Amino acid sequence: ATSDPAAKPTAAGSPAPGGLRVEFDDRSWVEIRDATQRIVFVGEYPAGTRQNVEGKAPFQVWIGKASGVRLFMGERSIDLKPHTREEVARFNLE
């Protein structure tokens, strides 16, 4: 078997391809489910928390205080504003 030269190991601290990274700028509550409806990340976390989330897309995301959370898929920043109503963001992410 030949190795794929395009395949590179992921750097420490960066999410796996297709993985998510959640960064908390303020205390917030988050629940993320993967394609199998399994909860892959849940809880209330304080400002300064950074968490990599593994799972299979599409993800169902629910964020309790969206203004206090930044969400990344791979290196792409996800804009929460279009999904946020009264500080709560609910959306699917593929």
Secondary structure, DSSP 8 states (H G I E B T S, - for coil): ----TT-----TTS--TT-EEEEESS-EEEEEE-TTS-EEEEEEE-TT-EEEE---SSEEEEESSGGGEEEEETTEEE--GGGEETTEEEEEE-
